[in-house]
């Protein structure tokens, strides 16, 4: 990922501080490694948790970078997925970038409306006929909903994904699109890009103004 042209300053500073703190902890463990009456295992376990948090924070930072480059409504999308996460309403949102994904998906229902949190949340409300499919975003518009995407055939060791996550990875393998996913079971938010799935840090709001 390349975030060199992105500046979400508060989140970037938080990420830098987290990485530096982890470096300090690892350096401290390195300095005392081998000393009697001291075991670094407990500290390393904590460092592992810190690294996972940093990875999630980095994913949040890069998500903002990618979304802000291809849609002016990235704040609305962020509000939408956070609300869907709180309600544990499953969702799959595809943001087109340079390539059209329409040739590689089964088209759903045409929408043709500006992206708003209320619209996105209503589409994925349980019981809505369109809630099981994917929403397609092109620039600032909800193009369509209820779309069916190709599923990944990749097997990721130690991971079991549901249909939404497999579809998100699948479309990102076959195009340059970015896919946002909200888990119905856990409420966790992830995004897929270039065939990889990244968790999003939801302990803080996803969007930080200052771009």
Buried (B, 14 or more C-beta within 10 A) or exposed (E): BEBEEBBBEEBBEBBEEBBEEBEEBBEEBEEEEEEEEEEBEEBEEEBEEBBEBBBBBBBBBBBBBBBBBBBEBBBBBBBBBBBBBEBBBBBBBBBBBEEEBBEBBEEBEEBEEEBBBEBBBEBBEEEBEBBBBBBBBBEEBBBBBBBBBBBBEEEEEEEEBEBBBBBBBBBBBBBBBBBBBBBBEEBBBBBBBEEBBBBBBBEEEBBBEEB
